[in-house]
């Protein structure tokens, strides 16, 4: 398992309720691909949403987001981290 | 205090030691601007580095990174999050 950060755009004005709804669609099917979403952050001003996940590979994250209706191609594997 | 995610580019091939060195330069001066870096993730393949911080505002994050030699203009305030 590796960690991934992915970035969504075009979410200007997103609020907590909308983010929660979108995130639920991901977490409801994440097990099917062995993905676990760990954290989500949103910037309603720029419309960017950032997801941190653990997954077997980048394509698994891509497929979960796509099936959930939250498609993005911008997914980075982040094997190095500092807490 | 708000949370921020900033993105650095051009760090292809970065390893844990180099990331630790760069991060230390930030944390050594973060107090001067009331910033606290919480987590850093790096993707050596794309050269992207992501920092999560708490700060009074975006400019404070920008100034700490600039003074530390880790300048980036790509800083997003992320007031909405899901754990």
Backbone of each chain as nested JSON, in Angstrom:
{
  "chains": [
    {"id": "A", "residues": [
      {"number": 1, "name": "UNK", "atoms": {"N": [0.842, -1.207, 0.0], "CA": [0.0, 0.0, 0.0], "C": [0.875, 1.255, 0.0]}},
      {"number": 2, "name": "UNK", "atoms": {"N": [0.465, 2.206, -0.772], "CA": [1.173, 3.484, -0.826], "C": [0.189, 4.601, -0.51]}},
      {"number": 3, "name": "UNK", "atoms": {"N": [0.74, 5.771, -0.256], "CA": [-0.126, 6.928, -0.038], "C": [-0.194, 7.767, -1.308]}},
      {"number": 4, "name": "UNK", "atoms": {"N": [-1.338, 8.409, -1.488], "CA": [-1.577, 9.218, -2.679], "C": [-2.261, 10.523, -2.281]}},
      {"number": 5, "name": "UNK", "atoms": {"N": [-1.905, 11.588, -2.999], "CA": [-2.661, 12.843, -2.895], "C": [-3.245, 13.112, -4.276]}},
      {"number": 6, "name": "UNK", "atoms": {"N": [-4.548, 13.347, -4.318], "CA": [-5.133, 13.713, -5.604], "C": [-5.824, 15.056, -5.488]}},
      {"number": 7, "name": "UNK", "atoms": {"N": [-5.952, 15.71, -6.635], "CA": [-6.452, 17.085, -6.661], "C": [-7.617, 17.188, -7.637]}},
      {"number": 8, "name": "UNK", "atoms": {"N": [-8.703, 17.756, -7.146], "CA": [-9.879, 18.032, -7.969], "C": [-9.988, 19.546, -8.159]}},
      {"number": 9, "name": "UNK", "atoms": {"N": [-10.508, 19.95, -9.31], "CA": [-10.683, 21.385, -9.565], "C": [-12.151, 21.653, -9.918]}},
      {"number": 10, "name": "UNK", "atoms": {"N": [-12.494, 22.923, -10.011], "CA": [-13.838, 23.298, -10.453], "C": [-14.9, 23.185, -9.375]}},
      {"number": 11, "name": "UNK", "atoms": {"N": [-14.47, 23.203, -8.098], "CA": [-15.433, 23.056, -6.994], "C": [-15.657, 24.374, -6.251]}},
      {"number": 12, "name": "UNK", "atoms": {"N": [-15.603, 25.476, -6.977], "CA": [-15.788, 26.784, -6.327], "C": [-17.089, 26.838, -5.552]}},
      {"number": 13, "name": "UNK", "atoms": {"N": [-17.025, 27.378, -4.346], "CA": [-18.205, 27.533, -3.517], "C": [-18.624, 26.28, -2.775]}},
      {"number": 14, "name": "UNK", "atoms": {"N": [-17.809, 25.222, -2.872], "CA": [-18.166, 23.976, -2.188], "C": [-18.265, 24.212, -0.671]}},
      {"number": 15, "name": "UNK", "atoms": {"N": [-19.264, 23.575, -0.058], "CA": [-19.405, 23.693, 1.403], "C": [-19.239, 22.301, 2.031]}},
      {"number": 16, "name": "UNK", "atoms": {"N": [-19.314, 22.274, 3.35], "CA": [-19.058, 21.027, 4.077], "C": [-20.046, 19.929, 3.674]}},
      {"number": 17, "name": "UNK", "atoms": {"N": [-21.309, 20.299, 3.491], "CA": [-22.34, 19.308, 3.144], "C": [-22.073, 18.693, 1.774]}},
      {"number": 18, "name": "UNK", "atoms": {"N": [-21.725, 19.522, 0.799], "CA": [-21.444, 19.012, -0.552], "C": [-20.189, 18.157, -0.564]}},
      {"number": 19, "name": "UNK", "atoms": {"N": [-19.189, 18.586, 0.199], "CA": [-17.953, 17.803, 0.261], "C": [-18.22, 16.446, 0.909]}},
      {"number": 20, "name": "UNK", "atoms": {"N": [-19.03, 16.459, 1.966], "CA": [-19.377, 15.219, 2.661], "C": [-20.121, 14.266, 1.729]}},
      {"number": 21, "name": "UNK", "atoms": {"N": [-21.054, 14.797, 0.952], "CA": [-21.806, 13.972, -0.012], "C": [-20.865, 13.336, -1.044]}},
      {"number": 22, "name": "UNK", "atoms": {"N": [-19.991, 14.152, -1.619], "CA": [-19.07, 13.656, -2.651], "C": [-18.134, 12.604, -2.051]}},
      {"number": 23, "name": "UNK", "atoms": {"N": [-17.652, 12.891, -0.844], "CA": [-16.712, 11.977, -0.176], "C": [-17.38, 10.645, 0.145]}},
      {"number": 24, "name": "UNK", "atoms": {"N": [-18.649, 10.701, 0.534], "CA": [-19.393, 9.472, 0.856], "C": [-19.477, 8.545, -0.355]}},
      {"number": 25, "name": "UNK", "atoms": {"N": [-19.647, 9.151, -1.536], "CA": [-19.705, 8.339, -2.771], "C": [-18.392, 7.607, -3.003]}},
      {"number": 26, "name": "UNK", "atoms": {"N": [-17.293, 8.229, -2.619], "CA": [-15.985, 7.557, -2.708], "C": [-15.851, 6.448, -1.666]}},
      {"number": 27, "name": "UNK", "atoms": {"N": [-16.186, 6.769, -0.419], "CA": [-15.926, 5.803, 0.65], "C": [-16.869, 4.603, 0.573]}},
      {"number": 28, "name": "UNK", "atoms": {"N": [-18.046, 4.809, -0.028], "CA": [-18.987, 3.687, -0.169], "C": [-18.454, 2.587, -1.082]}},
      {"number": 29, "name": "UNK", "atoms": {"N": [-17.569, 2.954, -2.013], "CA": [-17.064, 1.948, -2.958], "C": [-15.549, 1.735, -2.863]}},
      {"number": 30, "name": "UNK", "atoms": {"N": [-14.887, 2.425, -1.927], "CA": [-13.419, 2.364, -1.879], "C": [-12.902, 0.934, -1.658]}},
      {"number": 31, "name": "UNK", "atoms": {"N": [-13.634, 0.147, -0.874], "CA": [-13.192, -1.227, -0.582], "C": [-13.065, -2.089, -1.835]}},
      {"number": 32, "name": "UNK", "atoms": {"N": [-13.887, -1.796, -2.811], "CA": [-13.874, -2.604, -4.043], "C": [-12.527, -2.533, -4.756]}},
      {"number": 33, "name": "UNK", "atoms": {"N": [-11.766, -1.477, -4.477], "CA": [-10.456, -1.307, -5.125], "C": [-9.316, -1.339, -4.101]}},
      {"number": 34, "name": "UNK", "atoms": {"N": [-9.643, -1.659, -2.849], "CA": [-8.609, -1.688, -1.811], "C": [-8.072, -0.317, -1.444]}},
      {"number": 35, "name": "UNK", "atoms": {"N": [-8.896, 0.718, -1.69], "CA": [-8.497, 2.094, -1.399], "C": [-9.066, 2.522, -0.049]}},
      {"number": 36, "name": "UNK", "atoms": {"N": [-8.329, 3.352, 0.682], "CA": [-8.888, 3.949, 1.891], "C": [-8.602, 5.45, 1.869]}},
      {"number": 37, "name": "UNK", "atoms": {"N": [-9.66, 6.24, 1.783], "CA": [-9.487, 7.694, 1.839], "C": [-9.291, 8.111, 3.293]}},
      {"number": 38, "name": "UNK", "atoms": {"N": [-8.213, 8.866, 3.527], "CA": [-7.812, 9.199, 4.901], "C": [-8.214, 10.611, 5.312]}},
      {"number": 39, "name": "UNK", "atoms": {"N": [-8.242, 11.517, 4.353], "CA": [-8.502, 12.916, 4.696], "C": [-8.859, 13.671, 3.417]}},
      {"number": 40, "name": "UNK", "atoms": {"N": [-9.711, 14.66, 3.552], "CA": [-10.067, 15.521, 2.425], "C": [-10.044, 16.966, 2.903]}},
      {"number": 41, "name": "UNK", "atoms": {"N": [-9.499, 17.841, 2.078], "CA": [-9.464, 19.276, 2.378], "C": [-10.035, 20.028, 1.168]}},
      {"number": 42, "name": "UNK", "atoms": {"N": [-10.78, 21.092, 1.412], "CA": [-11.348, 21.855, 0.298], "C": [-11.14, 23.349, 0.461]}},
      {"number": 43, "name": "UNK", "atoms": {"N": [-10.882, 23.983, -0.667], "CA": [-10.749, 25.438, -0.747], "C": [-11.879, 25.967, -1.622]}},
      {"number": 44, "name": "UNK", "atoms": {"N": [-12.973, 26.437, -1.018], "CA": [-14.127, 26.901, -1.807], "C": [-13.786, 28.097, -2.687]}},
      {"number": 45, "name": "UNK", "atoms": {"N": [-12.749, 28.829, -2.327], "CA": [-12.383, 30.031, -3.065], "C": [-11.771, 29.693, -4.434]}},
      {"number": 46, "name": "UNK", "atoms": {"N": [-10.81, 28.769, -4.447], "CA": [-10.188, 28.371, -5.728], "C": [-10.929, 27.209, -6.376]}},
      {"number": 47, "name": "UNK", "atoms": {"N": [-11.736, 26.5, -5.588], "CA": [-12.43, 25.328, -6.112], "C": [-11.592, 24.064, -6.135]}},
      {"number": 48, "name": "UNK", "atoms": {"N": [-10.471, 24.076, -5.393], "CA": [-9.612, 22.884, -5.326], "C": [-10.025, 21.983, -4.157]}},
      {"number": 49, "name": "UNK", "atoms": {"N": [-9.997, 20.682, -4.409], "CA": [-10.211, 19.701, -3.342], "C": [-9.039, 18.728, -3.371]}},
      {"number": 50, "name": "UNK", "atoms": {"N": [-8.489, 18.439, -2.182], "CA": [-7.336, 17.552, -2.042], "C": [-7.754, 16.327, -1.231]}},
      {"number": 51, "name": "UNK", "atoms": {"N": [-7.457, 15.142, -1.765], "CA": [-7.731, 13.901, -1.037], "C": [-6.427, 13.184, -0.742]}},
      {"number": 52, "name": "UNK", "atoms": {"N": [-6.286, 12.699, 0.476], "CA": [-5.168, 11.833, 0.864], "C": [-5.723, 10.426, 1.009]}},
      {"number": 53, "name": "UNK", "atoms": {"N": [-5.06, 9.47, 0.37], "CA": [-5.554, 8.088, 0.444], "C": [-4.41, 7.096, 0.572]}},
      {"number": 54, "name": "UNK", "atoms": {"N": [-4.787, 5.892, 0.96], "CA": [-3.89, 4.738, 0.879], "C": [-4.476, 3.811, -0.168]}},
      {"number": 55, "name": "UNK", "atoms": {"N": [-3.627, 3.296, -1.041], "CA": [-4.149, 2.454, -2.12], "C": [-3.049, 1.555, -2.651]}},
      {"number": 56, "name": "UNK", "atoms": {"N": [-3.451, 0.482, -3.336], "CA": [-2.437, -0.403, -3.912], "C": [-1.684, 0.267, -5.068]}},
      {"number": 57, "name": "UNK", "atoms": {"N": [-2.329, 1.172, -5.774], "CA": [-1.676, 1.887, -6.873], "C": [-2.556, 3.079, -7.302]}},
      {"number": 58, "name": "UNK", "atoms": {"N": [-1.97, 3.904, -8.17], "CA": [-2.64, 5.133, -8.611], "C": [-3.937, 4.851, -9.363]}},
      {"number": 59, "name": "UNK", "atoms": {"N": [-3.925, 3.801, -10.181], "CA": [-5.124, 3.485, -10.968], "C": [-6.317, 3.114, -10.1]}},
      {"number": 60, "name": "UNK", "atoms": {"N": [-6.052, 2.521, -8.946], "CA": [-7.143, 2.165, -8.042], "C": [-7.832, 3.434, -7.532]}},
      {"number": 61, "name": "UNK", "atoms": {"N": [-7.043, 4.44, -7.19], "CA": [-7.616, 5.725, -6.751], "C": [-8.415, 6.343, -7.899]}},
      {"number": 62, "name": "UNK", "atoms": {"N": [-7.825, 6.31, -9.073], "CA": [-8.488, 6.872, -10.259], "C": [-9.846, 6.204, -10.497]}},
      {"number": 63, "name": "UNK", "atoms": {"N": [-9.861, 4.875, -10.412], "CA": [-11.115, 4.15, -10.683], "C": [-12.19, 4.445, -9.643]}},
      {"number": 64, "name": "UNK", "atoms": {"N": [-11.815, 4.493, -8.366], "CA": [-12.815, 4.788, -7.325], "C": [-13.42, 6.173, -7.557]}},
      {"number": 65, "name": "UNK", "atoms": {"N": [-12.558, 7.16, -7.749], "CA": [-13.063, 8.523, -7.963], "C": [-13.966, 8.588, -9.206]}},
      {"number": 66, "name": "UNK", "atoms": {"N": [-13.554, 7.881, -10.254], "CA": [-14.32, 7.922, -11.504], "C": [-15.705, 7.284, -11.316]}},
      {"number": 67, "name": "UNK", "atoms": {"N": [-15.713, 6.095, -10.715], "CA": [-16.99, 5.401, -10.484], "C": [-17.908, 6.203, -9.574]}},
      {"number": 68, "name": "UNK", "atoms": {"N": [-17.319, 6.947, -8.649], "CA": [-18.108, 7.722, -7.68], "C": [-18.595, 9.043, -8.26]}},
      {"number": 69, "name": "UNK", "atoms": {"N": [-18.153, 9.351, -9.484], "CA": [-18.56, 10.622, -10.095], "C": [-17.667, 11.785, -9.705]}},
      {"number": 70, "name": "UNK", "atoms": {"N": [-16.481, 11.443, -9.128], "CA": [-15.534, 12.494, -8.71], "C": [-14.221, 12.369, -9.494]}},
      {"number": 71, "name": "UNK", "atoms": {"N": [-14.332, 12.155, -10.781], "CA": [-13.143, 11.835, -11.582], "C": [-12.068, 12.915, -11.529]}},
      {"number": 72, "name": "UNK", "atoms": {"N": [-10.824, 12.483, -11.429], "CA": [-9.669, 13.355, -11.61], "C": [-8.509, 12.525, -12.13]}},
      {"number": 73, "name": "UNK", "atoms": {"N": [-7.685, 13.157, -12.953], "CA": [-6.487, 12.479, -13.472], "C": [-5.263, 12.905, -12.675]}},
      {"number": 74, "name": "UNK", "atoms": {"N": [-5.44, 13.921, -11.83], "CA": [-4.271, 14.48, -11.124], "C": [-4.058, 13.754, -9.791]}},
      {"number": 75, "name": "UNK", "atoms": {"N": [-3.299, 12.684, -9.838], "CA": [-3.083, 11.826, -8.671], "C": [-1.583, 11.597, -8.511]}},
      {"number": 76, "name": "UNK", "atoms": {"N": [-1.062, 11.887, -7.332], "CA": [0.376, 11.76, -7.076], "C": [0.635, 10.717, -5.996]}},
      {"number": 77, "name": "UNK", "atoms": {"N": [1.556, 9.812, -6.275], "CA": [2.004, 8.89, -5.226], "C": [2.995, 9.654, -4.348]}},
      {"number": 78, "name": "UNK", "atoms": {"N": [2.806, 9.59, -3.033], "CA": [3.673, 10.352, -2.114], "C": [4.338, 9.398, -1.118]}},
      {"number": 79, "name": "UNK", "atoms": {"N": [5.39, 8.705, -1.571], "CA": [6.043, 7.702, -0.72], "C": [6.894, 8.302, 0.396]}},
      {"number": 80, "name": "UNK", "atoms": {"N": [7.181, 9.603, 0.308], "CA": [8.009, 10.25, 1.337], "C": [7.138, 11.223, 2.109]}},
      {"number": 81, "name": "UNK", "atoms": {"N": [7.171, 11.133, 3.434], "CA": [6.398, 12.093, 4.217], "C": [7.081, 12.409, 5.533]}},
      {"number": 82, "name": "UNK", "atoms": {"N": [6.778, 13.583, 6.055], "CA": [7.276, 14.011, 7.364], "C": [6.084, 14.497, 8.163]}},
      {"number": 83, "name": "UNK", "atoms": {"N": [5.939, 13.928, 9.364], "CA": [4.823, 14.353, 10.224], "C": [5.256, 15.513, 11.092]}}
    ]},
    {"id": "B", "residues": [
      {"number": 1, "name": "UNK", "atoms": {"N": [-6.685, 31.161, 13.2], "CA": [-5.768, 30.277, 12.462], "C": [-6.557, 29.455, 11.453]}},
      {"number": 2, "name": "UNK", "atoms": {"N": [-6.002, 29.323, 10.299], "CA": [-6.616, 28.519, 9.243], "C": [-5.626, 27.458, 8.785]}},
      {"number": 3, "name": "UNK", "atoms": {"N": [-6.129, 26.502, 8.053], "CA": [-5.236, 25.503, 7.476], "C": [-4.967, 25.821, 6.004]}},
      {"number": 4, "name": "UNK", "atoms": {"N": [-3.769, 25.448, 5.572], "CA": [-3.334, 25.713, 4.206], "C": [-2.635, 24.483, 3.634]}},
      {"number": 5, "name": "UNK", "atoms": {"N": [-2.82, 24.284, 2.342], "CA": [-2.021, 23.301, 1.609], "C": [-1.254, 24.076, 0.548]}},
      {"number": 6, "name": "UNK", "atoms": {"N": [0.072, 23.881, 0.535], "CA": [0.837, 24.509, -0.541], "C": [1.572, 23.441, -1.331]}},
      {"number": 7, "name": "UNK", "atoms": {"N": [1.888, 23.806, -2.57], "CA": [2.468, 22.85, -3.514], "C": [3.758, 23.409, -4.1]}},
      {"number": 8, "name": "UNK", "atoms": {"N": [4.794, 22.595, -4.014], "CA": [6.09, 22.93, -4.62], "C": [6.3, 22.013, -5.814]}},
      {"number": 9, "name": "UNK", "atoms": {"N": [6.983, 22.527, -6.828], "CA": [7.278, 21.718, -8.016], "C": [8.792, 21.703, -8.253]}},
      {"number": 10, "name": "UNK", "atoms": {"N": [9.209, 20.863, -9.189], "CA": [10.625, 20.85, -9.571], "C": [11.528, 20.082, -8.625]}},
      {"number": 11, "name": "UNK", "atoms": {"N": [10.958, 19.185, -7.822], "CA": [11.742, 18.44, -6.83], "C": [11.941, 16.971, -7.259]}},
      {"number": 12, "name": "UNK", "atoms": {"N": [12.039, 16.731, -8.535], "CA": [12.199, 15.345, -9.004], "C": [13.397, 14.672, -8.348]}},
      {"number": 13, "name": "UNK", "atoms": {"N": [13.204, 13.452, -7.929], "CA": [14.287, 12.683, -7.31], "C": [14.517, 13.003, -5.842]}},
      {"number": 14, "name": "UNK", "atoms": {"N": [13.677, 13.853, -5.255], "CA": [13.854, 14.2, -3.838], "C": [13.772, 12.941, -2.962]}},
      {"number": 15, "name": "UNK", "atoms": {"N": [14.643, 12.885, -1.947], "CA": [14.602, 11.744, -1.017], "C": [14.277, 12.258, 0.39]}},
      {"number": 16, "name": "UNK", "atoms": {"N": [14.161, 11.325, 1.315], "CA": [13.735, 11.686, 2.673], "C": [14.709, 12.684, 3.304]}},
      {"number": 17, "name": "UNK", "atoms": {"N": [16.013, 12.479, 3.086], "CA": [17.022, 13.364, 3.695], "C": [16.898, 14.79, 3.162]}},
      {"number": 18, "name": "UNK", "atoms": {"N": [16.735, 14.925, 1.863], "CA": [16.614, 16.27, 1.265], "C": [15.317, 16.949, 1.699]}},
      {"number": 19, "name": "UNK", "atoms": {"N": [14.236, 16.153, 1.782], "CA": [12.965, 16.724, 2.226], "C": [13.073, 17.178, 3.684]}},
      {"number": 20, "name": "UNK", "atoms": {"N": [13.733, 16.373, 4.498], "CA": [13.92, 16.717, 5.91], "C": [14.729, 18.011, 6.051]}},
      {"number": 21, "name": "UNK", "atoms": {"N": [15.782, 18.146, 5.269], "CA": [16.604, 19.37, 5.295], "C": [15.775, 20.6, 4.921]}},
      {"number": 22, "name": "UNK", "atoms": {"N": [15.033, 20.483, 3.83], "CA": [14.229, 21.617, 3.359], "C": [13.162, 21.979, 4.398]}},
      {"number": 23, "name": "UNK", "atoms": {"N": [12.535, 20.946, 4.961], "CA": [11.47, 21.155, 5.945], "C": [12.019, 21.813, 7.22]}},
      {"number": 24, "name": "UNK", "atoms": {"N": [13.227, 21.426, 7.611], "CA": [13.861, 22.008, 8.809], "C": [14.044, 23.515, 8.657]}},
      {"number": 25, "name": "UNK", "atoms": {"N": [14.392, 23.931, 7.446], "CA": [14.579, 25.374, 7.195], "C": [13.265, 26.124, 7.386]}},
      {"number": 26, "name": "UNK", "atoms": {"N": [12.155, 25.467, 7.042], "CA": [10.839, 26.072, 7.291], "C": [10.517, 26.106, 8.782]}},
      {"number": 27, "name": "UNK", "atoms": {"N": [10.683, 24.969, 9.44], "CA": [10.236, 24.89, 10.84], "C": [11.114, 25.73, 11.771]}},
      {"number": 28, "name": "UNK", "atoms": {"N": [12.372, 25.958, 11.367], "CA": [13.253, 26.779, 12.205], "C": [12.783, 28.231, 12.3]}},
      {"number": 29, "name": "UNK", "atoms": {"N": [12.044, 28.682, 11.288], "CA": [11.613, 30.09, 11.295], "C": [10.094, 30.252, 11.31]}},
      {"number": 30, "name": "UNK", "atoms": {"N": [9.359, 29.151, 11.369], "CA": [7.897, 29.242, 11.249], "C": [7.259, 30.101, 12.35]}},
      {"number": 31, "name": "UNK", "atoms": {"N": [7.852, 30.034, 13.562], "CA": [7.295, 30.806, 14.687], "C": [7.286, 32.309, 14.429]}},
      {"number": 32, "name": "UNK", "atoms": {"N": [8.24, 32.773, 13.658], "CA": [8.353, 34.216, 13.4], "C": [7.111, 34.752, 12.686]}},
      {"number": 33, "name": "UNK", "atoms": {"N": [6.377, 33.86, 12.02], "CA": [5.171, 34.286, 11.281], "C": [3.916, 33.633, 11.853]}},
      {"number": 34, "name": "UNK", "atoms": {"N": [4.054, 32.919, 12.969], "CA": [2.895, 32.26, 13.568], "C": [2.4, 31.07, 12.773]}},
      {"number": 35, "name": "UNK", "atoms": {"N": [3.303, 30.481, 11.974], "CA": [2.939, 29.336, 11.127], "C": [3.356, 28.045, 11.824]}},
      {"number": 36, "name": "UNK", "atoms": {"N": [2.578, 26.987, 11.625], "CA": [2.99, 25.666, 12.09], "C": [2.802, 24.667, 10.963]}},
      {"number": 37, "name": "UNK", "atoms": {"N": [3.907, 24.127, 10.483], "CA": [3.802, 23.084, 9.448], "C": [3.439, 21.768, 10.117]}},
      {"number": 38, "name": "UNK", "atoms": {"N": [2.386, 21.133, 9.6], "CA": [1.827, 19.937, 10.235], "C": [2.256, 18.641, 9.557]}},
      {"number": 39, "name": "UNK", "atoms": {"N": [2.46, 18.689, 8.258], "CA": [2.752, 17.447, 7.523], "C": [3.313, 17.82, 6.146]}},
      {"number": 40, "name": "UNK", "atoms": {"N": [4.21, 17.008, 5.661], "CA": [4.758, 17.195, 4.309], "C": [4.741, 15.854, 3.59]}},
      {"number": 41, "name": "UNK", "atoms": {"N": [4.355, 15.873, 2.309], "CA": [4.375, 14.663, 1.48], "C": [5.143, 14.985, 0.196]}},
      {"number": 42, "name": "UNK", "atoms": {"N": [5.904, 14.009, -0.287], "CA": [6.662, 14.258, -1.519], "C": [6.512, 13.118, -2.508]}},
      {"number": 43, "name": "UNK", "atoms": {"N": [6.452, 13.506, -3.771], "CA": [6.408, 12.562, -4.897], "C": [7.68, 12.761, -5.724]}},
      {"number": 44, "name": "UNK", "atoms": {"N": [8.708, 11.939, -5.502], "CA": [9.975, 12.112, -6.223], "C": [9.814, 11.937, -7.728]}},
      {"number": 45, "name": "UNK", "atoms": {"N": [8.799, 11.231, -8.139], "CA": [8.596, 10.952, -9.555], "C": [8.15, 12.206, -10.332]}},
      {"number": 46, "name": "UNK", "atoms": {"N": [7.154, 12.905, -9.809], "CA": [6.677, 14.128, -10.479], "C": [7.426, 15.368, -9.993]}},
      {"number": 47, "name": "UNK", "atoms": {"N": [8.087, 15.237, -8.822], "CA": [8.779, 16.394, -8.251], "C": [7.878, 17.331, -7.475]}},
      {"number": 48, "name": "UNK", "atoms": {"N": [6.675, 16.85, -7.127], "CA": [5.745, 17.679, -6.348], "C": [5.938, 17.444, -4.847]}},
      {"number": 49, "name": "UNK", "atoms": {"N": [5.877, 18.521, -4.077], "CA": [5.889, 18.428, -2.612], "C": [4.673, 19.188, -2.097]}},
      {"number": 50, "name": "UNK", "atoms": {"N": [3.957, 18.576, -1.15], "CA": [2.745, 19.154, -0.565], "C": [2.971, 19.41, 0.924]}},
      {"number": 51, "name": "UNK", "atoms": {"N": [2.706, 20.626, 1.359], "CA": [2.805, 20.944, 2.788], "C": [1.43, 21.308, 3.327]}},
      {"number": 52, "name": "UNK", "atoms": {"N": [1.11, 20.762, 4.495], "CA": [-0.1, 21.152, 5.233], "C": [0.344, 22.001, 6.415]}},
      {"number": 53, "name": "UNK", "atoms": {"N": [-0.268, 23.155, 6.583], "CA": [0.132, 24.038, 7.686], "C": [-1.077, 24.698, 8.335]}},
      {"number": 54, "name": "UNK", "atoms": {"N": [-0.832, 25.228, 9.522], "CA": [-1.768, 26.148, 10.18], "C": [-1.101, 27.509, 10.194]}},
      {"number": 55, "name": "UNK", "atoms": {"N": [-1.848, 28.528, 9.849], "CA": [-1.233, 29.856, 9.78], "C": [-2.302, 30.925, 9.925]}},
      {"number": 56, "name": "UNK", "atoms": {"N": [-1.893, 32.144, 10.284], "CA": [-2.872, 33.232, 10.393], "C": [-3.425, 33.635, 9.033]}},
      {"number": 57, "name": "UNK", "atoms": {"N": [-2.63, 33.494, 7.981], "CA": [-3.094, 33.81, 6.626], "C": [-2.107, 33.246, 5.598]}},
      {"number": 58, "name": "UNK", "atoms": {"N": [-2.52, 33.318, 4.329], "CA": [-1.731, 32.76, 3.228], "C": [-0.358, 33.427, 3.098]}},
      {"number": 59, "name": "UNK", "atoms": {"N": [-0.322, 34.745, 3.281], "CA": [0.946, 35.46, 3.133], "C": [1.99, 35.015, 4.154]}},
      {"number": 60, "name": "UNK", "atoms": {"N": [1.547, 34.624, 5.332], "CA": [2.488, 34.152, 6.357], "C": [3.177, 32.866, 5.884]}},
      {"number": 61, "name": "UNK", "atoms": {"N": [2.408, 31.959, 5.282], "CA": [2.984, 30.721, 4.729], "C": [3.96, 31.072, 3.612]}},
      {"number": 62, "name": "UNK", "atoms": {"N": [3.53, 31.972, 2.747], "CA": [4.373, 32.397, 1.619], "C": [5.705, 32.957, 2.133]}},
      {"number": 63, "name": "UNK", "atoms": {"N": [5.652, 33.809, 3.153], "CA": [6.887, 34.445, 3.648], "C": [7.824, 33.434, 4.287]}},
      {"number": 64, "name": "UNK", "atoms": {"N": [7.286, 32.5, 5.088], "CA": [8.154, 31.496, 5.72], "C": [8.852, 30.67, 4.65]}},
      {"number": 65, "name": "UNK", "atoms": {"N": [8.093, 30.161, 3.684], "CA": [8.697, 29.344, 2.619], "C": [9.75, 30.147, 1.842]}},
      {"number": 66, "name": "UNK", "atoms": {"N": [9.467, 31.411, 1.576], "CA": [10.396, 32.25, 0.798], "C": [11.695, 32.466, 1.574]}},
      {"number": 67, "name": "UNK", "atoms": {"N": [11.56, 32.86, 2.834], "CA": [12.757, 33.101, 3.666], "C": [13.585, 31.838, 3.83]}},
      {"number": 68, "name": "UNK", "atoms": {"N": [12.915, 30.691, 3.855], "CA": [13.606, 29.418, 4.065], "C": [14.23, 28.878, 2.779]}},
      {"number": 69, "name": "UNK", "atoms": {"N": [13.975, 29.582, 1.668], "CA": [14.532, 29.104, 0.394], "C": [13.658, 28.06, -0.294]}},
      {"number": 70, "name": "UNK", "atoms": {"N": [12.4, 27.954, 0.181], "CA": [11.456, 26.986, -0.397], "C": [10.26, 27.706, -1.019]}},
      {"number": 71, "name": "UNK", "atoms": {"N": [10.52, 28.779, -1.726], "CA": [9.443, 29.646, -2.21], "C": [8.434, 28.913, -3.099]}},
      {"number": 72, "name": "UNK", "atoms": {"N": [7.17, 29.217, -2.873], "CA": [6.094, 28.798, -3.788], "C": [4.967, 29.818, -3.696]}},
      {"number": 73, "name": "UNK", "atoms": {"N": [4.288, 30.005, -4.821], "CA": [3.142, 30.929, -4.847], "C": [1.842, 30.129, -4.782]}},
      {"number": 74, "name": "UNK", "atoms": {"N": [1.953, 28.801, -4.896], "CA": [0.742, 27.966, -4.97], "C": [0.321, 27.533, -3.56]}},
      {"number": 75, "name": "UNK", "atoms": {"N": [-0.482, 28.356, -2.94], "CA": [-0.901, 28.135, -1.551], "C": [-2.421, 28.257, -1.484]}},
      {"number": 76, "name": "UNK", "atoms": {"N": [-3.083, 27.243, -0.948], "CA": [-4.548, 27.22, -0.874], "C": [-5.008, 27.177, 0.575]}},
      {"number": 77, "name": "UNK", "atoms": {"N": [-5.941, 28.047, 0.91], "CA": [-6.572, 27.975, 2.228], "C": [-7.621, 26.874, 2.158]}},
      {"number": 78, "name": "UNK", "atoms": {"N": [-7.616, 25.963, 3.122], "CA": [-8.539, 24.812, 3.09], "C": [-9.394, 24.804, 4.365]}},
      {"number": 79, "name": "UNK", "atoms": {"N": [-10.406, 25.665, 4.417], "CA": [-11.217, 25.781, 5.634], "C": [-12.161, 24.604, 5.848]}},
      {"number": 80, "name": "UNK", "atoms": {"N": [-12.373, 23.792, 4.819], "CA": [-13.28, 22.642, 4.956], "C": [-12.47, 21.366, 4.897]}},
      {"number": 81, "name": "UNK", "atoms": {"N": [-12.685, 20.478, 5.867], "CA": [-11.961, 19.208, 5.807], "C": [-12.796, 18.083, 6.395]}},
      {"number": 82, "name": "UNK", "atoms": {"N": [-12.489, 16.88, 5.952], "CA": [-13.139, 15.663, 6.477], "C": [-12.046, 14.69, 6.838]}},
      {"number": 83, "name": "UNK", "atoms": {"N": [-12.098, 14.228, 8.084], "CA": [-11.086, 13.26, 8.529], "C": [-11.54, 11.853, 8.246]}}
    ]}
  ]
}
